[in-house]
Amino acid sequence: MIIVSVVVLILIGASLGALLGWASKALKVEGDPRVDELEAMLPGGQCGQCGEPGCRQAAEAMVDGRLSPTSCPPGGNGLAASIAGLLGVEVSNDPDAVPLVAVIDESNCSGCTRCFKACPFDAIVGATKQMHTVISQVCTGCKLCEKACPQGCLTMQAQTIQLNTWQWPKPNIA
């Protein structure tokens, strides 16, 4: 009697497993492959500056047309142009837009490490009760550190022109 019960349970399990396997293939919903491409292009910091909770949701919203290609500030104009090219839409570039970076007023910094923990790009270095500093080449200007600072010693300022950030002026077309 026990052997019959075991065999019946094995048959029931195998048939339900086969049914689930068939259903997963037959009822599969194909997603838009552009979402995966966009997600790979986005910075991946999950900063939420675009209004979405993460980069995957932002990519889905861009493909659906709910977000513009310029809605990712950490990505900058280069990423916006790449996204617009992938989606086949036009992007309006503001020539006066300047990238922002975080700057710490070190005289007011208490070393609480809240900005350090809030930065998804690891652009802030320092230790507890020590002076912190921002690596401007890594900072994307997402402003999460500014919101996390209890002393208000973090401000967003225009990125200073250095060798790696300087750009040639664009020619005027008459």
ChimeraX attribute file (.defattr): number of C-alpha atoms within 10 A of each C-alpha:
attribute: neighborCount
match mode: 1-to-1
recipient: residues
	/A:1	5
	/A:2	7
	/A:3	8
	/A:4	9
	/A:5	10
	/A:6	11
	/A:7	11
	/A:8	12
	/A:9	12
	/A:10	12
	/A:11	12
	/A:12	12
	/A:13	12
	/A:14	12
	/A:15	12
	/A:16	12
	/A:17	12
	/A:18	12
	/A:19	11
	/A:20	12
	/A:21	11
	/A:22	12
	/A:23	11
	/A:24	11
	/A:25	9
	/A:26	9
	/A:27	8
	/A:28	9
	/A:29	8
	/A:30	6
	/A:31	9
	/A:32	11
	/A:33	9
	/A:34	16
	/A:35	20
	/A:36	13
	/A:37	13
	/A:38	22
	/A:39	17
	/A:40	13
	/A:41	16
	/A:42	19
	/A:43	18
	/A:44	15
	/A:45	15
	/A:46	18
	/A:47	22
	/A:48	15
	/A:49	17
	/A:50	19
	/A:51	12
	/A:52	16
	/A:53	12
	/A:54	16
	/A:55	23
	/A:56	18
	/A:57	17
	/A:58	27
	/A:59	25
	/A:60	20
	/A:61	16
	/A:62	21
	/A:63	20
	/A:64	13
	/A:65	12
	/A:66	11
	/A:67	17
	/A:68	19
	/A:69	29
	/A:70	21
	/A:71	15
	/A:72	22
	/A:73	20
	/A:74	23
	/A:75	19
	/A:76	17
	/A:77	20
	/A:78	11
	/A:79	19
	/A:80	23
	/A:81	19
	/A:82	15
	/A:83	25
	/A:84	18
	/A:85	13
	/A:86	14
	/A:87	16
	/A:88	9
	/A:89	13
	/A:90	13
	/A:91	16
	/A:92	12
	/A:93	12
	/A:94	8
	/A:95	8
	/A:96	6
	/A:97	10
	/A:98	12
	/A:99	18
	/A:100	20
	/A:101	23
	/A:102	26
	/A:103	21
	/A:104	21
	/A:105	15
	/A:106	14
	/A:107	8
	/A:108	12
	/A:109	20
	/A:110	16
	/A:111	16
	/A:112	18
	/A:113	21
	/A:114	15
	/A:115	26
	/A:116	24
	/A:117	15
	/A:118	18
	/A:119	22
	/A:120	19
	/A:121	18
	/A:122	15
	/A:123	20
	/A:124	24
	/A:125	16
	/A:126	15
	/A:127	12
	/A:128	12
	/A:129	11
	/A:130	14
	/A:131	18
	/A:132	21
	/A:133	17
	/A:134	19
	/A:135	13
	/A:136	16
	/A:137	11
	/A:138	12
	/A:139	22
	/A:140	21
	/A:141	24
	/A:142	25
	/A:143	22
	/A:144	18
	/A:145	25
	/A:146	22
	/A:147	14
	/A:148	17
	/A:149	20
	/A:150	14
	/A:151	12
	/A:152	14
	/A:153	16
	/A:154	23
	/A:155	16
	/A:156	16
	/A:157	13
	/A:158	13
	/A:159	18
	/A:160	13
	/A:161	9
	/A:162	8
	/A:163	7
	/A:164	7
	/A:165	10
	/A:166	10
	/A:167	9
	/A:168	5
	/A:169	6
	/A:170	7
	/A:171	6
	/A:172	5
	/A:173	4
	/A:174	3
